[in-house]
Amino acid sequence: MRTFIGIDLGSTTTKALLIDENETVLGRGITNSRSNYDVAAAVSKQEAKIGARFTLFHQALGSRGGAARLLSTLERNFRLEQFLSELGRLEETCMSYLDHPRFQGGKQALKESLSAVFRRIESEASDIYAPGASRKSDFFRDIAGSRFMNLAESASREAGISFETLLNIYDKSILEVESRVSPDETVARQFRNGLSRAFRETNGTDIAEAEAREALAKVLAIELEETYVVGTGYGRVRLPFPKEHIRSEILCHGLGAHMMFPGTRTVLDIGGQDTKGIQVDGNGIVTSFQMNDRCAAGCGRYLGYIADEMKIGLHELGPIAMKATKSVRINSTCTVFAGAELRDRLALGETRPDILAGLHRAIMLRAMSILSRSGGVTNEFTFTGGVAKNEAAVKELRQLIRENYGEMTINISPDSIYTGALGGASFARRAVIS
């Protein structure tokens, strides 16, 4: 099967999207952006192919009532298998570091503590991926790392060894584990094991296990040919592709927004490191654009600093801001002064929700300024990028657009973070199919 892939290398996450010859989206993949961009591109691309396997498996099962439920159960159990596989590699790597001469004196105690920590995480894995379980992140590093920190601290006290030593071993090991891409046979095994788990968990379905296994075997045997790959994004110049396979993120976001919502005329993309106001025509071709300067003020990176200052997850900012009773005026969206102004506001007695509401409004005011310089806002308007998932940011944006431009259609997709990758995939297809 010929496929076309777009890879969007952002400052915080790398996204990949895979389409077929008919421009049907088959799979999406996302991973942490790393200093090793080759690995980030390879991992996101593999995740997109995994997503394509799920799509093809669903197609093979048809539209029967149990298909969607089985697919959901399979995906969750596949992720559990994937997590356990990565955890095993992490433990193996941690143990290998104990052979270093500096650890010889306390090797046995370190080995026992590490083993106890990994057995505990392993025993919790099923709960992490249980039906309805919520996770702060879907990335292995985040899930395993948070549990390792908590468990290693208590394990080190019990064994009378240094917590910093355990942390040092973990930090070295996770970098090595994250730099490996799973072989295709490993992914296939995770699919098969995940399906076995799914049927053990499913209480009755109109799809027989033998039928599902046969369908999965056929899907895994399909070759997903990488006919053409296009890279884009903040770090596109570092992607491991020839220059002719690189496209501007402005062009990719414009085309991607048009593909998602054909009526789009204005696009706002707020990513981790920059904000872009883009105007497109009826074919998704960019007619004008504006970007913020090199400073990351008002972008996703700024929100990350605020979350760190408040010692909360990035995903918690929006829900907390939605509880505000008023919007506190924020004078600067500069990341350098973010912490200082936040602390000043708290010292003056302002509540966290009210401060965060003001921060989100300040970010959107900055975005509106960029949109104005790009040509204003024309119906239809499409909001893309990771910040589009922040409900407080969306609320402020809707209000500001209504105040300044009146009522208009505002498009926001659950897959908005993949807009640039979608545009890249479409450019890849166009390079081969005119």
C-alpha positions in Angstrom: 0.0 0.0 0.0 1.4 3.4 -1.0 1.3 5.9 1.8 2.3 9.6 2.2 3.6 10.9 5.5 3.9 14.4 6.9 6.2 14.9 10.0 5.8 18.1 12.0 8.8 18.6 14.3 7.7 21.0 17.0 9.7 22.4 19.9 8.0 20.1 22.4 6.3 17.4 20.4 6.8 15.8 17.0 3.8 14.7 15.1 3.4 12.4 12.1 0.4 11.8 9.9 -0.1 9.1 7.3 -2.5 9.3 4.4 -3.3 7.0 1.4 -3.5 7.8 -2.3 -7.1 9.1 -1.8 -5.9 11.5 1.0 -7.7 9.4 3.6 -6.0 9.8 7.0 -5.0 6.3 8.1 -2.9 7.0 11.2 -1.5 9.7 13.5 1.5 9.6 15.8 3.0 11.9 18.4 6.1 11.7 20.6 8.3 14.0 22.7 10.7 16.1 20.6 14.2 15.1 21.5 17.7 16.6 20.9 18.0 13.6 18.5 15.6 14.7 15.8 16.2 11.5 13.7 14.8 9.5 16.6 11.9 11.8 17.2 11.0 11.6 13.5 11.3 7.8 13.4 9.2 7.3 16.6 6.4 9.6 15.5 6.4 7.9 12.1 6.2 4.5 13.7 3.3 5.7 15.9 1.5 6.9 12.8 2.0 3.5 11.2 0.6 1.8 14.4 -2.4 4.1 14.1 -2.8 3.0 10.4 -2.8 -0.7 11.5 -5.7 0.1 13.9 -7.6 1.8 11.1 -7.1 -1.1 8.7 -8.0 -3.6 11.4 -11.3 -1.7 12.0 -12.0 -1.7 8.3 -11.4 -5.5 8.2 -13.9 -6.1 11.0 -16.6 -4.0 9.3 -19.4 -2.1 10.9 -20.7 -4.7 13.3 -21.7 -3.6 16.7 -18.7 -5.2 18.5 -16.1 -3.8 16.1 -15.7 -0.4 17.7 -15.7 -1.8 21.2 -13.1 -4.5 20.4 -10.9 -1.9 18.6 -11.0 0.4 21.7 -10.2 -2.5 24.0 -7.4 -3.7 21.7 -5.8 -0.2 21.5 -5.8 0.1 25.3 -4.3 -3.3 25.8 -1.8 -2.7 23.0 -0.6 0.4 24.8 -0.3 -1.7 28.0 1.9 -4.2 26.1 3.9 -1.3 24.7 4.4 0.1 28.2 5.5 -3.2 29.7 7.9 -3.7 26.8 9.5 -0.3 27.3 9.6 -0.8 31.1 11.5 -4.0 30.6 14.0 -2.3 28.4 14.4 0.5 30.9 15.0 -2.0 33.8 17.5 -3.9 31.7 19.4 -0.7 30.9 19.3 0.5 34.5 20.8 -2.8 35.6 23.5 -2.7 33.0 24.8 0.6 34.5 25.4 -1.2 37.8 28.5 -2.9 36.2 30.3 0.5 36.3 33.2 0.5 38.8 31.6 3.5 40.7 28.7 1.3 41.8 30.6 -1.9 42.8 30.5 -1.1 46.5 26.7 -0.9 46.7 25.8 -2.9 43.6 23.7 -5.5 45.4 21.6 -2.9 47.4 21.1 -0.8 44.2 20.1 -3.9 42.3 17.5 -4.9 44.9 16.1 -1.4 45.2 15.8 -1.0 41.4 14.2 -4.4 41.1 11.6 -3.5 43.8 10.8 -0.3 42.1 10.3 -1.9 38.7 8.2 -4.8 40.1 5.9 -2.2 41.7 5.5 -0.2 38.5 4.9 -3.5 36.6 2.2 -4.5 39.1 0.5 -1.1 38.6 0.6 -1.2 34.8 -2.8 -2.8 34.4 -4.5 -0.1 36.5 -2.7 2.6 34.5 -4.4 1.3 31.4 -7.6 0.1 32.9 -11.0 1.1 31.3 -11.7 4.7 32.3 -8.3 5.3 33.8 -7.1 8.9 33.4 -3.4 9.6 32.7 -1.7 13.0 32.8 0.4 11.9 29.8 0.4 9.1 27.3 4.2 9.3 26.9 6.2 6.5 28.4 8.8 8.8 29.9 6.2 10.8 31.8 4.3 7.8 33.1 7.3 5.7 34.1 9.3 8.7 35.3 6.7 10.0 37.8 6.2 6.6 39.3 10.0 5.9 39.4 10.6 9.2 41.3 8.0 8.4 43.9 8.9 4.8 44.4 12.7 5.2 44.3 12.6 7.9 47.0 11.0 5.5 49.5 13.1 2.5 48.3 16.3 4.4 48.8 15.3 5.3 52.4 14.5 1.7 53.2 17.8 0.4 51.8 19.9 3.2 53.2 21.2 4.2 49.8 21.4 7.5 47.9 18.2 8.6 46.1 20.4 10.8 43.8 22.3 7.7 42.7 19.0 5.9 41.7 17.9 9.1 39.9 21.2 9.3 38.1 20.9 5.8 36.8 17.3 6.4 35.7 18.2 9.7 33.9 21.0 8.0 31.9 18.9 4.9 31.1 15.7 6.7 29.9 17.8 8.7 27.4 19.1 5.5 26.0 15.8 3.7 25.9 14.1 6.7 24.3 16.6 6.6 21.5 15.6 3.1 20.3 12.8 2.5 17.8 11.0 -0.8 18.3 11.5 -3.4 15.5 8.4 -4.3 13.4 8.3 -7.8 14.9 8.1 -6.3 18.4 5.2 -4.1 17.4 3.5 -7.1 15.8 3.9 -9.1 19.0 2.4 -6.3 21.0 -0.6 -6.3 18.7 -1.1 -10.0 19.1 -0.6 -10.0 22.8 -2.9 -6.9 23.1 -5.6 -8.8 21.2 -5.3 -11.8 23.5 -5.8 -9.4 26.5 -8.7 -7.7 24.8 -10.6 -11.0 24.4 -9.9 -12.0 28.0 -11.3 -8.7 29.1 -14.3 -8.5 26.7 -17.5 -10.1 28.0 -19.1 -11.3 24.8 -18.9 -9.9 21.3 -20.3 -10.6 17.9 -16.7 -11.1 16.6 -15.1 -14.5 17.1 -11.5 -14.5 18.4 -10.3 -16.7 15.5 -11.8 -14.2 13.0 -10.2 -11.3 14.7 -6.8 -13.0 14.8 -7.0 -13.8 11.1 -8.0 -10.2 10.3 -5.1 -8.9 12.5 -2.6 -11.2 10.8 -3.6 -9.9 7.3 -3.4 -6.3 8.5 0.1 -6.8 10.0 1.2 -8.4 6.7 0.3 -5.2 4.7 3.4 -3.3 3.7 2.9 0.4 4.4 5.2 1.8 1.8 6.7 5.2 2.5 6.1 6.6 -1.0 7.0 10.1 0.0 7.7 11.9 3.3 7.6 15.7 3.9 8.9 17.3 7.0 7.9 20.7 8.5 7.7 22.5 11.8 9.8 24.6 14.1 12.8 22.2 13.8 12.3 21.3 10.1 15.9 22.2 9.1 17.1 19.5 11.5 14.9 16.8 10.1 16.8 13.9 8.4 15.3 14.6 4.9 16.7 16.1 1.7 15.8 19.8 1.2 13.2 18.9 -1.4 11.3 17.0 1.2 11.0 20.1 3.6 8.1 22.5 3.5 7.4 25.7 5.4 5.2 25.2 8.5 3.2 28.3 7.3 2.3 26.5 4.0 1.6 23.2 5.8 -0.6 24.7 8.5 -2.5 26.6 5.8 -3.1 23.6 3.7 -3.8 21.3 6.6 -6.4 23.7 8.0 -8.0 23.8 4.5 -8.1 20.0 4.4 -9.8 19.8 7.8 -12.2 22.7 7.1 -12.4 23.6 3.4 -14.1 26.9 4.1 -11.1 28.2 6.1 -9.8 31.6 5.3 -7.9 32.6 8.4 -5.8 30.3 10.5 -4.3 30.9 14.0 -1.6 28.4 15.1 -0.2 28.6 18.6 2.6 26.1 19.0 5.2 25.6 21.7 7.6 28.2 20.4 5.8 30.5 18.0 2.4 31.9 17.0 1.3 32.3 13.4 -1.6 34.2 11.8 -2.2 32.9 8.3 -4.6 33.9 5.5 -5.5 31.3 2.8 -7.6 31.3 -0.3 -10.2 28.8 -1.4 -7.6 26.2 -2.3 -5.7 26.4 1.0 -2.9 28.5 -0.6 -1.3 31.0 1.8 -1.9 34.6 0.7 -0.3 36.4 3.7 0.9 35.6 7.2 2.5 37.1 10.3 4.5 35.4 13.1 5.7 36.5 16.5 9.3 37.4 16.9 12.0 35.0 18.1 10.7 35.4 21.7 8.4 32.6 22.9 6.1 35.0 24.7 2.5 34.0 24.6 3.2 30.6 23.1 2.9 27.0 24.5 6.4 27.4 26.1 5.1 30.3 28.1 2.2 28.2 29.4 4.7 25.5 30.3 6.7 27.9 32.4 3.5 29.0 34.2 2.6 25.3 34.9 6.1 24.7 36.3 5.9 27.7 38.5 2.5 26.5 39.9 3.8 22.9 40.2 0.9 21.6 38.1 0.5 19.8 34.8 0.2 21.8 31.6 -3.1 20.1 31.0 -4.5 21.5 34.3 -4.1 25.2 33.4 -7.2 25.5 31.3 -9.6 23.7 33.8 -8.3 25.8 36.7 -8.7 29.1 34.7 -12.3 28.1 33.8 -13.1 28.4 37.5 -12.2 32.1 37.6 -14.7 34.7 38.8 -12.7 37.6 37.1 -9.8 38.1 34.8 -6.7 39.6 36.5 -4.8 42.0 34.2 -1.4 40.6 33.2 1.2 43.1 32.1 3.6 40.8 30.3 3.6 37.4 28.6 7.4 37.2 28.6 8.7 33.9 29.9 11.6 35.6 31.6 9.2 37.5 33.9 6.4 35.0 34.1 7.3 33.6 37.5 7.9 37.0 39.0 4.6 38.4 38.0 2.8 35.3 39.0 4.3 35.4 42.5 3.5 39.2 42.8 -0.2 38.5 41.9 -0.4 35.7 44.4 1.2 37.9 47.1 -1.5 40.5 46.4 -4.1 38.0 47.3 -5.4 37.1 43.8 -6.6 33.6 43.3 -4.9 31.1 41.0 -8.0 30.7 38.7 -8.3 34.5 38.3 -4.6 34.9 37.6 -4.7 32.1 35.0 -7.8 33.6 33.4 -5.8 36.8 33.0 -2.8 34.9 31.6 -4.9 33.2 29.0 -6.5 36.5 28.0 -3.1 38.1 27.6 -1.9 35.3 25.4 -5.0 35.6 23.2 -4.6 39.4 23.0 -1.1 38.9 21.7 -2.4 36.4 19.1 -5.1 38.8 18.0 -2.4 41.4 17.3 -0.6 38.9 15.1 -3.8 38.1 13.3 -4.5 41.7 12.7 -1.1 42.3 11.1 -1.7 39.3 8.9 -4.9 40.7 7.5 -7.5 40.3 10.2 -10.0 37.5 10.7 -12.2 36.4 7.9 -14.9 33.8 8.1 -14.2 30.8 8.4 -11.6 31.0 11.2 -9.6 27.8 12.2 -7.6 27.5 15.4 -4.7 24.9 15.3 -1.8 23.8 17.4 -1.5 22.3 20.8 -3.0 25.3 22.6 -6.2 24.7 20.8 -6.9 21.9 23.3 -6.8 24.5 26.2 -10.5 25.3 27.0 -9.6 28.6 28.7 -7.6 29.8 25.7 -10.5 28.8 23.3 -13.0 30.7 25.5 -10.9 33.9 25.4 -10.3 33.6 21.7 -14.0 33.2 20.9 -14.8 36.2 23.0 -12.1 38.4 21.5 -13.1 37.4 17.9 -16.8 38.2 18.7 -15.8 41.6 20.2 -13.6 42.6 17.3 -15.1 40.9 14.2 -18.6 39.8 15.1 -20.1 36.4 14.8 -18.4 33.9 12.6 -17.6 30.2 12.2 -14.7 29.1 14.4 -13.3 25.7 13.7 -11.4 23.7 16.3 -10.7 20.0 15.7 -9.7 17.4 18.4 -6.8 16.6 16.0 -5.7 20.3 15.7 -2.2 19.4 16.8 -1.7 17.4 13.7 -2.7 20.2 11.3 0.9 20.9 10.1 1.6 17.2 9.7 -1.6 16.8 7.6 -0.5 19.6 5.3 2.9 18.0 5.0 1.3 14.6 4.1 -0.8 16.3 1.4 2.3 18.0 0.0 4.0 14.6 0.0 1.1 13.1 -2.0 1.1 16.0 -4.5 4.8 15.5 -5.1 3.9 12.0 -6.5 0.3 12.3 -7.7 -0.6 15.4 -9.7 
